[in-house]
Amino acid sequence: IKRVNITNSDIYVTIPAIYNTEIIEFRHPGNKTVAALNSSQLINIPKYRTSLYMPHIRGYHGDMINITATFNTNRRIDDGYLNIYVDGMLIKTEDVKSNEVDLSFNLSEYVKSNYNITAIYDGSLIYNKTSYNTTLTVNKINTTIYSRNISSYRNEDVNITATIYNFIDTTNDGMVEFILDNESISTLNINNSKVELKYYIPDDISYGVHDVMIIYHGTQRY
């Protein structure tokens, strides 16, 4: 791995860090005045200790969450890799080039639940292996449905509008079911937080007040 010219009795050799914990063999073929030399030495330089921190992750199904894993050390870290496990399954490996590693999580892959996350730093020539445990919480967005009362007559069309509210985003996914007097009359896809049913009032419906129940069936996100 290295050839050094001998000019005096003291020889200084710099061994690359990749050979730490390896047995290095030193050879000198000898000459007219110096006998041949064949010696070996175990290279065992202790690695530095460091600790790792990664915050708790919280979001909704479908979100993209960006966080930063941070190493606690006064020295720069620029080797090794960071493995991320969710409930024991490896989901990503990131090369470590600095004391902070940016991580992205696509929560479309996770339904509402709590998950265990383990980050393991390994493969460094300078630092010891270290790990950190945290959690991932995936929630559903709470929704509220609204519609107004309608008055009309037999043999007429009425428009029944339902609006789905939430405090996070616009609801563009899921089905809304309309139930008239305990009988389902239609199921429609929601769009832009609203759905509108055009319903023909039949001639044989009784006069008086009728109950219309509107159900938003939700999704993995809502």
N, CA, C and O of each residue as an XYZ file, in Angstrom:
888
protein
N       0.808     -1.217      0.000
C       0.000      0.000      0.000
C       0.845      1.273      0.000
O       0.348      2.344     -0.347
N       2.116      1.163      0.386
C       2.975      2.349      0.416
C       4.436      1.905      0.358
O       4.822      0.896      0.948
N       5.241      2.693     -0.374
C       6.685      2.455     -0.461
C       7.402      3.694      0.059
O       7.116      4.813     -0.369
N       8.343      3.485      0.993
C       9.032      4.609      1.636
C      10.539      4.431      1.454
O      11.073      3.345      1.683
N      11.223      5.505      1.038
C      12.685      5.485      0.962
C      13.281      5.698      2.349
O      12.872      6.602      3.077
N      14.250      4.859      2.708
C      14.872      4.939      4.020
C      16.109      5.831      3.932
O      17.038      5.560      3.171
N      16.097      6.918      4.742
C      17.241      7.836      4.761
C      17.929      7.852      6.120
O      19.077      8.282      6.231
N      17.227      7.383      7.160
C      17.846      7.270      8.477
C      17.133      6.163      9.244
O      16.264      5.474      8.710
N      17.513      6.009     10.486
C      16.968      4.890     11.266
C      15.531      5.092     11.699
O      14.859      4.120     12.044
N      15.031      6.330     11.694
C      13.644      6.605     12.079
C      12.795      6.755     10.820
O      13.111      7.549      9.934
N      11.731      5.991     10.758
C      10.853      6.016      9.588
C       9.449      6.389     10.052
O       8.905      5.790     10.979
N       8.887      7.369      9.404
C       7.527      7.812      9.718
C       6.624      7.496      8.525
O       6.880      7.917      7.397
N       5.567      6.747      8.808
C       4.668      6.322      7.750
C       3.235      6.710      8.129
O       2.784      6.434      9.241
N       2.544      7.336      7.220
C       1.124      7.656      7.424
C       0.279      6.580      6.760
O       0.360      6.367      5.551
N      -0.526      5.911      7.560
C      -1.374      4.827      7.071
C      -2.794      5.371      6.847
O      -3.368      5.952      7.767
N      -3.373      5.199      5.655
C      -4.753      5.658      5.418
C      -5.729      5.061      6.424
O      -5.562      3.925      6.868
N      -6.739      5.828      6.774
C      -7.697      5.407      7.807
C      -8.449      4.135      7.440
O      -8.949      3.434      8.320
N      -8.531      3.833      6.152
C      -9.285      2.640      5.755
C      -8.625      1.356      6.262
O      -9.255      0.299      6.274
N      -7.357      1.445      6.681
C      -6.661      0.250      7.155
C      -6.702      0.108      8.678
O      -6.022     -0.746      9.246
N      -7.504      0.948      9.332
C      -7.657      0.792     10.773
C      -8.280     -0.572     11.072
O      -9.172     -1.027     10.356
N      -7.799     -1.218     12.137
C      -8.175     -2.576     12.573
C      -7.631     -3.654     11.636
O      -8.033     -4.813     11.741
N      -6.727     -3.295     10.724
C      -6.107     -4.272      9.845
C      -4.667     -4.560     10.310
O      -4.054     -3.746     11.001
N      -4.150     -5.714      9.924
C      -2.746     -6.051     10.198
C      -1.905     -5.573      9.019
O      -2.096     -6.003      7.882
N      -0.977     -4.680      9.318
C      -0.100     -4.116      8.303
C       1.254     -4.821      8.379
O       1.823     -4.972      9.460
N       1.759     -5.247      7.235
C       3.064     -5.928      7.188
C       4.116     -4.970      6.632
O       3.918     -4.324      5.603
N       5.238     -4.901      7.345
C       6.355     -4.056      6.935
C       7.467     -4.952      6.383
O       7.883     -5.910      7.035
N       7.937     -4.633      5.187
C       8.973     -5.455      4.564
C      10.133     -4.574      4.089
O       9.936     -3.508      3.505
N      11.348     -5.059      4.361
C      12.557     -4.432      3.820
C      13.431     -5.538      3.239
O      13.782     -6.485      3.944
N      13.783     -5.427      1.970
C      14.505     -6.537      1.331
C      15.943     -6.712      1.818
O      16.585     -7.727      1.545
N      16.446     -5.685      2.559
C      17.830     -5.766      3.002
C      18.814     -5.329      1.924
O      18.452     -5.167      0.758
N      20.033     -5.145      2.325
C      21.100     -4.796      1.385
C      22.426     -5.339      1.923
O      22.437     -6.241      2.761
N      23.514     -4.798      1.450
C      24.815     -5.321      1.844
C      25.091     -5.110      3.323
O      25.819     -5.896      3.929
N      24.528     -4.070      3.911
C      24.829     -3.749      5.310
C      23.655     -3.974      6.253
O      23.856     -4.050      7.465
N      22.427     -4.083      5.729
C      21.222     -4.218      6.572
C      20.507     -5.509      6.214
O      20.247     -5.804      5.047
N      20.199     -6.266      7.256
C      19.499     -7.528      7.024
C      18.054     -7.265      6.594
O      17.479     -6.219      6.897
N      17.494     -8.219      5.896
C      16.093     -8.119      5.477
C      15.176     -8.069      6.702
O      15.471     -8.658      7.742
N      14.047     -7.346      6.553
C      13.098     -7.169      7.663
C      11.704     -7.560      7.191
O      11.276     -7.189      6.098
N      11.014     -8.306      8.022
C       9.625     -8.662      7.740
C       8.883     -8.644      9.073
O       9.036     -9.547      9.895
N       8.073     -7.596      9.275
C       7.382     -7.420     10.554
C       5.938     -7.048     10.304
O       5.610     -6.481      9.262
N       5.077     -7.361     11.249
C       3.663     -7.012     11.105
C       3.177     -6.283     12.349
O       3.716     -6.453     13.443
N       2.142     -5.463     12.155
C       1.622     -4.647     13.241
C       0.118     -4.484     13.060
O      -0.358     -4.164     11.970
N      -0.633     -4.712     14.156
C      -2.072     -4.467     14.121
C      -2.329     -2.982     14.294
O      -1.908     -2.383     15.283
N      -3.014     -2.396     13.339
C      -3.390     -0.988     13.437
C      -4.730     -0.912     14.160
O      -5.736     -1.418     13.661
N      -4.748     -0.292     15.311
C      -5.982     -0.223     16.101
C      -6.085      1.152     16.744
O      -5.750      1.331     17.915
N      -6.554      2.123     15.963
C      -6.747      3.495     16.441
C      -8.189      3.628     16.933
O      -9.117      3.422     16.151
N      -8.400      3.963     18.200
C      -9.775      4.094     18.710
C     -10.563      5.139     17.925
O     -10.034      6.192     17.569
N     -11.832      4.835     17.661
C     -12.701      5.781     16.964
C     -13.299      6.779     17.955
O     -13.404      6.505     19.151
N     -13.684      7.934     17.433
C     -14.339      8.945     18.257
C     -15.786      8.542     18.531
O     -16.427      7.853     17.738
N     -16.267      8.993     19.671
C     -17.670      8.776     19.997
C     -18.493      9.967     19.512
O     -18.023     11.105     19.495
N     -19.714      9.678     19.126
C     -20.665     10.725     18.768
C     -22.064     10.242     19.123
O     -22.283      9.049     19.329
N     -22.984     11.150     19.191
C     -24.382     10.788     19.430
C     -25.239     11.374     18.319
O     -24.829     12.308     17.630
N     -26.418     10.825     18.156
C     -27.316     11.164     17.054
C     -28.667     11.569     17.609
O     -29.145     10.995     18.588
N     -29.289     12.571     16.972
C     -30.634     12.994     17.362
C     -31.498     13.149     16.118
O     -31.050     13.678     15.101
N     -32.744     12.681     16.208
C     -33.715     12.855     15.138
C     -35.070     13.140     15.777
O     -35.486     12.390     16.661
N     -35.774     14.194     15.366
C     -37.032     14.561     16.034
C     -38.167     13.600     15.721
O     -38.127     12.848     14.748
N     -39.183     13.650     16.579
C     -40.421     12.907     16.338
C     -41.073     13.425     15.059
O     -41.040     14.624     14.783
N     -41.655     12.534     14.292
C     -42.291     12.897     13.024
C     -43.802     12.763     13.178
O     -44.303     11.753     13.673
N     -44.514     13.791     12.750
C     -45.979     13.782     12.839
C     -46.545     14.381     11.561
O     -46.048     15.397     11.073
N     -47.584     13.754     11.018
C     -48.214     14.287      9.817
C     -49.464     13.505      9.457
O     -49.946     12.669     10.221
N     -49.973     13.802      8.267
C     -51.180     13.158      7.764
C     -50.837     12.284      6.564
O     -49.884     12.555      5.833
N     -51.626     11.238      6.376
C     -51.433     10.377      5.219
C     -51.381     11.229      3.950
O     -52.268     12.047      3.704
N     -50.327     11.029      3.144
C     -50.169     11.796      1.909
C     -49.205     12.958      2.018
O     -48.792     13.510      0.998
N     -48.834     13.346      3.233
C     -47.896     14.460      3.408
C     -46.475     14.059      3.021
O     -46.113     12.883      3.058
N     -45.679     15.062      2.649
C     -44.233     14.921      2.539
C     -43.623     15.673      3.726
O     -43.808     16.883      3.853
N     -42.904     14.966      4.586
C     -42.329     15.544      5.792
C     -40.806     15.583      5.652
O     -40.178     14.573      5.333
N     -40.227     16.750      5.891
C     -38.773     16.921      5.853
C     -38.257     17.195      7.261
O     -38.757     18.084      7.949
N     -37.257     16.428      7.686
C     -36.645     16.626      8.995
C     -35.131     16.570      8.840
O     -34.619     16.272      7.761
N     -34.416     16.860      9.931
C     -32.959     16.827      9.919
C     -32.458     15.968     11.074
O     -32.826     16.184     12.229
N     -31.616     14.993     10.749
C     -30.917     14.215     11.769
C     -29.596     14.912     12.067
O     -28.885     15.324     11.150
N     -29.266     15.045     13.361
C     -28.114     15.844     13.773
C     -27.157     15.016     14.610
O     -27.566     14.270     15.500
N     -25.857     15.164     14.305
C     -24.810     14.505     15.095
C     -24.261     15.484     16.128
O     -24.040     16.658     15.830
N     -24.043     14.987     17.345
C     -23.522     15.811     18.427
C     -22.025     15.557     18.583
O     -21.615     14.624     19.274
N     -21.215     16.390     17.939
C     -19.766     16.281     18.028
C     -19.146     17.614     17.620
O     -19.730     18.364     16.838
N     -17.958     17.904     18.153
C     -17.258     19.130     17.797
C     -16.431     18.977     16.521
O     -15.907     19.956     15.989
N     -16.323     17.749     16.040
C     -15.567     17.486     14.840
C     -16.520     17.308     13.658
O     -17.682     16.941     13.830
N     -16.016     17.569     12.484
C     -16.828     17.402     11.280
C     -16.942     15.910     10.938
O     -15.963     15.167     10.997
N     -18.139     15.502     10.586
C     -18.385     14.131     10.144
C     -18.591     14.159      8.629
O     -19.448     14.887      8.128
N     -17.814     13.375      7.912
C     -17.953     13.372      6.453
C     -17.750     11.977      5.857
O     -17.313     11.835      4.715
N     -18.075     10.950      6.649
C     -18.032      9.601      6.096
C     -19.068      8.736      6.803
O     -19.687      9.154      7.782
N     -19.243      7.532      6.291
C     -20.236      6.632      6.855
C     -21.596      6.825      6.207
O     -21.743      7.591      5.255
N     -22.582      6.123      6.735
C     -23.928      6.189      6.182
C     -24.946      6.096      7.310
O     -24.645      5.624      8.406
N     -26.150      6.553      7.016
C     -27.246      6.561      7.985
C     -28.369      5.696      7.439
O     -28.940      5.997      6.390
N     -28.686      4.622      8.149
C     -29.809      3.744      7.786
C     -31.045      4.133      8.588
O     -30.964      4.350      9.797
N     -32.183      4.221      7.914
C     -33.449      4.555      8.564
C     -34.385      3.353      8.473
O     -34.663      2.843      7.387
N     -34.862      2.913      9.633
C     -35.782      1.777      9.711
C     -37.127      2.246     10.268
O     -37.175      3.028     11.217
N     -38.214      1.763      9.671
C     -39.559      1.992     10.200
C     -40.140      0.643     10.574
O     -40.335     -0.221      9.719
N     -40.417      0.467     11.866
C     -40.892     -0.825     12.394
C     -39.993     -1.978     11.944
O     -40.466     -3.045     11.552
N     -38.695     -1.733     12.011
C     -37.716     -2.773     11.708
C     -37.407     -2.972     10.242
O     -36.555     -3.795      9.907
N     -38.075     -2.243      9.348
C     -37.834     -2.397      7.905
C     -36.993     -1.232      7.394
O     -37.329     -0.069      7.619
N     -35.905     -1.549      6.708
C     -35.044     -0.515      6.144
C     -35.768      0.193      5.016
O     -36.208     -0.448      4.062
N     -35.898      1.533      5.116
C     -36.604      2.284      4.078
C     -35.682      3.208      3.293
O     -36.011      3.600      2.174
N     -34.525      3.564      3.866
C     -33.603      4.416      3.115
C     -32.226      4.395      3.747
O     -32.072      4.138      4.941
N     -31.222      4.673      2.915
C     -29.838      4.809      3.352
C     -29.292      6.107      2.781
O     -29.367      6.346      1.576
N     -28.740      6.947      3.656
C     -28.192      8.237      3.234
C     -26.704      8.296      3.574
O     -26.298      7.955      4.685
N     -25.893      8.733      2.605
C     -24.483      8.982      2.883
C     -24.356     10.192      3.802
O     -25.093     11.168      3.665
N     -23.420     10.117      4.736
C     -23.217     11.209      5.691
C     -22.051     12.063      5.206
O     -20.916     11.591      5.129
N     -22.336     13.319      4.881
C     -21.319     14.244      4.384
C     -21.094     15.424      5.319
O     -20.171     16.213      5.114
N     -21.924     15.549      6.335
C     -21.778     16.642      7.297
C     -22.447     16.234      8.599
O     -22.942     15.114      8.724
N     -22.463     17.139      9.566
C     -23.031     16.838     10.875
C     -24.556     16.883     10.876
O     -25.182     16.600     11.898
N     -25.153     17.232      9.756
C     -26.603     17.233      9.617
C     -26.982     16.485      8.342
O     -26.368     16.664      7.291
N     -28.010     15.641      8.461
C     -28.488     14.861      7.320
C     -29.965     15.171      7.126
O     -30.775     14.930      8.021
N     -30.318     15.707      5.959
C     -31.710     16.014      5.649
C     -32.423     14.754      5.164
O     -31.912     14.016      4.323
N     -33.613     14.526      5.714
C     -34.379     13.311      5.401
C     -35.798     13.693      4.992
O     -36.392     14.604      5.569
N     -36.337     12.995      3.998
C     -37.713     13.203      3.552
C     -38.509     11.916      3.743
O     -38.024     10.820      3.459
N     -39.737     12.070      4.228
C     -40.623     10.922      4.440
C     -41.918     11.150      3.679
O     -42.583     12.170      3.862
N     -42.272     10.202      2.827
C     -43.524     10.255      2.081
C     -44.582      9.476      2.856
O     -44.571      8.245      2.874
N     -45.489     10.201      3.490
C     -46.483      9.546      4.345
C     -47.618      8.906      3.557
O     -48.542      8.351      4.151
N     -47.564      8.976      2.214
C     -48.531      8.223      1.413
C     -48.372      6.725      1.623
O     -49.289      5.952      1.345
N     -47.207      6.318      2.117
C     -46.926      4.902      2.319
C     -47.398      4.400      3.683
O     -47.229      3.224      4.003
N     -47.995      5.297      4.494
C     -48.371      4.913      5.853
C     -49.800      5.351      6.154
O     -50.204      6.463      5.816
N     -50.556      4.466      6.793
C     -51.917      4.780      7.209
C     -51.899      5.274      8.658
O     -50.856      5.283      9.313
N     -53.060      5.678      9.136
C     -53.149      6.212     10.486
C     -52.659      5.184     11.507
O     -53.227      4.099     11.633
N     -51.600      5.542     12.232
C     -51.034      4.650     13.234
C     -49.790      5.307     13.829
O     -49.393      6.399     13.422
N     -49.187      4.624     14.795
C     -47.890      5.024     15.347
C     -46.841      4.004     14.903
O     -47.078      2.796     14.948
N     -45.682      4.501     14.477
C     -44.609      3.650     13.981
C     -43.315      3.953     14.737
O     -43.068      5.090     15.139
N     -42.497      2.920     14.921
C     -41.184      3.090     15.538
C     -40.134      3.348     14.459
O     -40.060      2.635     13.458
N     -39.328      4.379     14.685
C     -38.259      4.721     13.746
C     -36.917      4.558     14.451
O     -36.734      5.027     15.574
N     -35.984      3.893     13.784
C     -34.620      3.744     14.286
C     -33.652      4.260     13.232
O     -33.700      3.841     12.076
N     -32.778      5.166     13.636
C     -31.713      5.668     12.767
C     -30.391      5.085     13.265
O     -30.059      5.213     14.443
N     -29.642      4.449     12.373
C     -28.368      3.825     12.738
C     -27.259      4.395     11.861
O     -27.305      4.303     10.634
N     -26.261      4.987     12.519
C     -25.087      5.504     11.817
C     -23.977      4.476     11.908
O     -23.638      4.008     12.995
N     -23.410      4.123     10.752
C     -22.383      3.079     10.712
C     -21.476      3.332      9.500
O     -21.732      4.222      8.690
N     -20.420      2.533      9.400
C     -19.549      2.589      8.242
C     -18.512      3.684      8.266
O     -17.855      3.923      7.253
N     -18.338      4.368      9.401
C     -17.353      5.446      9.489
C     -15.976      4.901      9.849
O     -15.854      3.951     10.622
N     -14.962      5.500      9.290
C     -13.589      5.164      9.644
C     -13.119      5.942     10.858
O     -12.085      5.624     11.444
N     -13.881      6.964     11.237
C     -13.453      7.884     12.299
C     -14.314      7.753     13.549
O     -13.817      7.908     14.664
N     -15.604      7.468     13.371
C     -16.552      7.493     14.485
C     -17.151      6.117     14.748
O     -17.297      5.293     13.846
N     -17.490      5.901     16.010
C     -18.159      4.662     16.393
C     -19.587      4.623     15.862
O     -20.187      5.658     15.572
N     -20.105      3.444     15.743
C     -21.499      3.240     15.381
C     -22.393      3.821     16.475
O     -22.103      3.682     17.663
N     -23.485      4.475     16.061
C     -24.424      5.024     17.037
C     -25.828      4.966     16.453
O     -25.998      4.810     15.244
N     -26.825      5.091     17.308
C     -28.209      4.987     16.838
C     -29.114      5.894     17.668
O     -28.727      6.398     18.723
N     -30.330      6.086     17.157
C     -31.324      6.886     17.868
C     -32.709      6.354     17.515
O     -32.980      6.007     16.365
N     -33.585      6.293     18.523
C     -34.959      5.823     18.336
C     -35.946      6.969     18.502
O     -35.831      7.768     19.432
N     -36.905      7.044     17.607
C     -37.975      8.022     17.724
C     -39.251      7.397     17.165
O     -39.294      6.187     16.944
N     -40.277      8.191     16.936
C     -41.553      7.645     16.468
C     -42.108      8.467     15.316
O     -41.775      9.639     15.143
N     -42.958      7.824     14.541
C     -43.718      8.462     13.473
C     -45.199      8.299     13.792
O     -45.676      7.185     14.008
N     -45.924      9.415     13.820
C     -47.366      9.391     14.056
C     -48.079      9.895     12.810
O     -47.872     11.028     12.375
N     -48.920      9.040     12.244
C     -49.718      9.414     11.078
C     -51.174      9.523     11.507
O     -51.746      8.570     12.035
N     -51.762     10.677     11.282
C     -53.155     10.929     11.660
C     -54.022     11.121     10.426
O     -53.519     11.274      9.313
N     -55.337     11.111     10.642
C     -56.295     11.513      9.615
C     -56.761     12.936      9.901
O     -56.816     13.367     11.053
N     -57.096     13.656      8.832
C     -57.595     15.023      8.976
C     -59.082     14.964      9.334
O     -59.871     14.317      8.646
N     -59.448     15.645     10.413
C     -60.855     15.701     10.814
C     -61.651     16.574      9.849
O     -61.167     17.616      9.407
N     -62.857     16.156      9.527
C     -63.702     16.894      8.595
C     -65.070     17.175      9.202
O     -65.517     16.486     10.119
N     -65.728     18.211      8.666
C     -67.098     18.562      9.038
C     -67.903     18.725      7.758
O     -67.428     19.332      6.799
N     -69.117     18.188      7.736
C     -69.968     18.273      6.544
C     -71.136     19.218      6.813
O     -71.703     19.237      7.906
N     -71.483     20.008      5.780
C     -72.577     20.969      5.931
C     -73.472     20.930      4.699
O     -72.989     20.803      3.573
N     -74.773     21.041      4.920
C     -75.749     21.211      3.849
C     -76.940     21.977      4.417
O     -77.175     21.961      5.625
N     -77.681     22.639      3.555
C     -78.819     23.435      4.040
C     -80.141     22.708      3.795
O     -80.226     21.795      2.974
N     -81.161     23.134      4.525
C     -82.500     22.588      4.331
C     -83.065     23.032      2.974
O     -82.750     24.116      2.485
N     -83.897     22.183      2.380
C     -84.473     22.461      1.063
C     -85.995     22.297      1.133
O     -86.510     21.342      1.716
N     -86.690     23.246      0.528
C     -88.154     23.146      0.365
C     -88.471     23.108     -1.125
O     -87.942     23.906     -1.900
N     -89.329     22.182     -1.519
C     -89.656     22.067     -2.941
C     -90.997     21.349     -3.091
O     -91.739     21.182     -2.123
N     -91.295     20.924     -4.339
C     -92.570     20.298     -4.658
C     -92.327     18.983     -5.394
O     -91.231     18.710     -5.885
N     -93.392     18.178     -5.452
C     -93.330     16.950     -6.232
C     -93.066     17.270     -7.705
O     -93.413     18.336     -8.212
N     -92.435     16.293     -8.367
C     -92.151     16.387     -9.804
C     -91.235     17.573    -10.146
O     -91.336     18.142    -11.233
N     -90.363     17.933     -9.237
C     -89.381     18.978     -9.492
C     -87.972     18.457     -9.178
O     -87.792     17.544     -8.372
N     -86.983     19.066     -9.839
C     -85.588     18.784     -9.542
C     -85.097     19.728     -8.445
O     -85.391     20.924     -8.453
N     -84.347     19.164     -7.508
C     -83.698     20.000     -6.493
C     -82.206     19.682     -6.496
O     -81.798     18.564     -6.809
N     -81.422     20.655     -6.153
C     -79.980     20.475     -6.022
C     -79.615     20.426     -4.540
O     -79.815     21.394     -3.805
N     -79.082     19.295     -4.120
C     -78.642     19.126     -2.730
C     -77.116     19.240     -2.727
O     -76.418     18.406     -3.302
N     -76.623     20.265     -2.083
C     -75.180     20.520     -2.055
C     -74.624     20.209     -0.672
O     -75.161     20.644      0.347
N     -73.539     19.450     -0.664
C     -72.832     19.148      0.597
C     -71.413     19.686      0.492
O     -70.740     19.516     -0.524
N     -70.978     20.332      1.553
C     -69.623     20.906      1.603
C     -68.853     20.257      2.735
O     -69.343     20.164      3.860
N     -67.626     19.803      2.426
C     -66.764     19.157      3.417
C     -65.695     20.153      3.842
O     -64.913     20.621      3.014
N     -65.659     20.474      5.120
C     -64.687     21.423      5.646
C     -63.597     20.695      6.429
O     -63.853     19.703      7.112
N     -62.381     21.212      6.314
C     -61.312     20.855      7.239
C     -60.376     22.046      7.347
O     -60.455     22.973      6.541
N     -59.496     22.031      8.327
C     -58.641     23.188      8.582
C     -57.223     22.996      8.040
O     -56.303     23.718      8.426
N     -57.051     22.009      7.136
C     -55.715     21.715      6.623
C     -55.594     22.035      5.144
O     -54.664     22.724      4.725
N     -56.547     21.527      4.343
C     -56.435     21.696      2.895
C     -57.808     21.584      2.253
O     -58.827     21.554      2.944
N     -57.828     21.523      0.929
C     -59.060     21.319      0.176
C     -59.302     19.831      0.010
O     -58.412     19.092     -0.410
N     -60.500     19.398      0.339
C     -60.831     17.972      0.258
C     -61.197     17.617     -1.177
O     -62.200     18.092     -1.710
N     -60.369     16.773     -1.796
C     -60.602     16.387     -3.189
C     -60.661     14.877     -3.360
O     -60.465     14.373     -4.466
N     -60.921     14.171     -2.313
C     -60.879     12.719     -2.384
C     -61.962     12.141     -1.485
O     -62.224     12.661     -0.400
N     -62.589     11.061     -1.946
C     -63.581     10.387     -1.128
C     -64.975     10.430     -1.737
O     -65.224     11.116     -2.729
N     -65.870      9.681     -1.117
C     -67.236      9.546     -1.602
C     -68.224     10.126     -0.591
O     -68.039     10.017      0.621
N     -69.285     10.750     -1.130
C     -70.372     11.283     -0.304
C     -71.648     10.549     -0.683
O     -72.010     10.465     -1.856
N     -72.324     10.017      0.333
C     -73.553      9.264      0.109
C     -74.749     10.054      0.627
O     -74.693     10.647      1.705
N     -75.838     10.057     -0.155
C     -77.078     10.739      0.215
C     -78.125      9.671      0.542
O     -78.382      8.765     -0.252
N     -78.717      9.801      1.728
C     -79.710      8.834      2.188
C     -81.004      9.580      2.510
O     -81.024     10.457      3.374
N     -82.085      9.225      1.808
C     -83.384      9.857      2.006
C     -84.310      8.873      2.710
O     -84.620      7.802      2.188
N     -84.739      9.257      3.896
C     -85.651      8.400      4.678
C     -85.114      6.973      4.776
O     -85.832      6.006      4.520
N     -83.836      6.861      5.152
C     -83.156      5.576      5.378
C     -82.906      4.776      4.104
O     -82.583      3.590      4.174
N     -83.051      5.407      2.949
C     -82.775      4.720      1.688
C     -81.713      5.503      0.914
O     -81.868      6.697      0.658
N     -80.631      4.807      0.547
C     -79.560      5.456     -0.205
C     -80.052      5.818     -1.602
O     -80.574      4.965     -2.320
N     -79.886      7.077     -1.983
C     -80.372      7.527     -3.296
C     -79.230      7.867     -4.255
O     -79.437      7.917     -5.468
N     -78.022      8.102     -3.723
C     -76.898      8.402     -4.620
C     -75.596      8.419     -3.827
O     -75.577      8.710     -2.631
N     -74.498      8.096     -4.533
C     -73.151      8.226     -3.983
C     -72.281      8.896     -5.031
O     -72.184      8.416     -6.160
N     -71.646     10.004     -4.666
C     -70.891     10.811     -5.620
C     -69.476     11.084     -5.106
O     -69.225     11.102     -3.901
N     -68.557     11.295     -6.060
C     -67.190     11.696     -5.704
C     -67.154     13.163     -5.342
O     -67.821     13.987     -5.967
N     -66.365     13.482     -4.321
C     -66.215     14.868     -3.907
C     -65.178     15.553     -4.783
O     -64.213     14.929     -5.224
N     -65.384     16.839     -5.030
C     -64.434     17.635     -5.812
C     -64.386     19.043     -5.249
O     -65.415     19.697     -5.082
N     -63.166     19.501     -4.956
C     -62.971     20.855     -4.430
C     -63.830     21.102     -3.197
O     -64.438     22.162     -3.047
N     -63.870     20.110     -2.324
C     -64.567     20.166     -1.033
C     -66.092     20.171     -1.154
O     -66.783     20.353     -0.151
N     -66.629     19.974     -2.360
C     -68.084     20.014     -2.521
C     -68.566     18.853     -3.378
O     -67.815     18.269     -4.160
N     -69.843     18.541     -3.203
C     -70.523     17.595     -4.079
C     -71.970     18.060     -4.198
O     -72.575     18.505     -3.222
N     -72.515     17.949     -5.410
C     -73.883     18.417     -5.643
C     -74.700     17.323     -6.306
O     -74.314     16.774     -7.337
N     -75.832     17.019     -5.697
C     -76.734     15.992     -6.213
C     -77.979     16.660     -6.803
O     -78.668     17.426     -6.129
N     -78.243     16.361     -8.044
C     -79.494     16.799     -8.652
C     -80.504     15.677     -8.485
O     -80.345     14.594     -9.049
N     -81.545     15.945     -7.705
C     -82.494     14.886     -7.330
C     -83.899     15.277     -7.786
O     -84.381     16.380     -7.528
N     -84.530     14.333     -8.469
C     -85.913     14.536     -8.920
C     -86.871     14.049     -7.839
O     -86.810     12.891     -7.425
N     -87.749     14.928     -7.385
C     -88.719     14.564     -6.353
C     -89.883     13.827     -7.016
O     -90.602     14.407     -7.830
N     -90.066     12.563     -6.673
C     -91.090     11.763     -7.378
C     -92.507     12.183     -7.002
O     -92.745     12.854     -5.998
N     -93.415     11.764     -7.837
C     -94.823     12.132     -7.643
C     -95.438     11.404     -6.457
O     -96.401     11.882     -5.857
N     -94.873     10.233     -6.121
C     -95.505      9.429     -5.073
C     -94.919      9.683     -3.688
O     -95.291      8.994     -2.738
N     -94.020     10.643     -3.545
C     -93.461     10.919     -2.225
C     -94.523     11.614     -1.375
O     -95.293     12.429     -1.882
N     -94.561     11.295     -0.106
C     -95.584     11.865      0.776
C     -95.262     13.327      1.093
O     -94.104     13.744      1.075
N     -96.288     14.070      1.374
C     -96.078     15.455      1.789
C     -95.508     15.491      3.208
O     -95.752     14.591      4.011
N     -94.760     16.524      3.493
C     -94.228     16.688      4.836
C     -92.705     16.763      4.840
O     -92.064     16.925      3.801
N     -92.158     16.642      6.021
C     -90.712     16.745      6.212
C     -90.075     15.371      6.048
O     -90.550     14.382      6.605
N     -88.974     15.324      5.262
C     -88.235     14.082      5.047
C     -86.774     14.282      5.482
O     -86.182     15.341      5.276
N     -86.231     13.248      6.077
C     -84.855     13.317      6.556
C     -83.873     12.941      5.447
O     -84.003     11.896      4.808
N     -82.904     13.803      5.236
C     -81.818     13.519      4.301
C     -80.521     13.425      5.117
O     -80.085     14.405      5.721
N     -79.927     12.257      5.123
C     -78.646     12.070      5.784
C     -77.538     12.091      4.728
O     -77.631     11.418      3.702
N     -76.498     12.867      4.995
C     -75.374     12.966      4.064
C     -74.135     12.448      4.791
O     -73.764     12.954      5.850
N     -73.502     11.435      4.206
C     -72.348     10.790      4.833
C     -71.123     10.932      3.957
O     -71.126     10.517      2.798
N     -70.071     11.521      4.513
C     -68.773     11.500      3.839
C     -67.995     10.305      4.368
O     -67.708     10.237      5.563
N     -67.652      9.368      3.505
C     -67.078      8.102      3.936
C     -65.582      8.166      4.235
O     -65.008      7.223      4.779
N     -64.964      9.277      3.878
C     -63.558      9.454      4.237
C     -62.605      8.634      3.381
O     -63.022      7.854      2.525
N     -61.298      8.832      3.637
C     -60.244      8.133      2.912
C     -59.137      7.802      3.913
O     -59.325      7.930      5.123
N     -57.990      7.377      3.400
C     -56.831      7.162      4.284
C     -56.327      8.488      4.843
O     -55.662      8.505      5.879
N     -56.634      9.600      4.174
C     -56.165     10.909      4.629
C     -57.207     11.630      5.474
O     -56.862     12.321      6.433
N     -58.501     11.468      5.115
C     -59.571     12.207      5.798
C     -60.454     11.254      6.613
O     -61.407     11.693      7.257
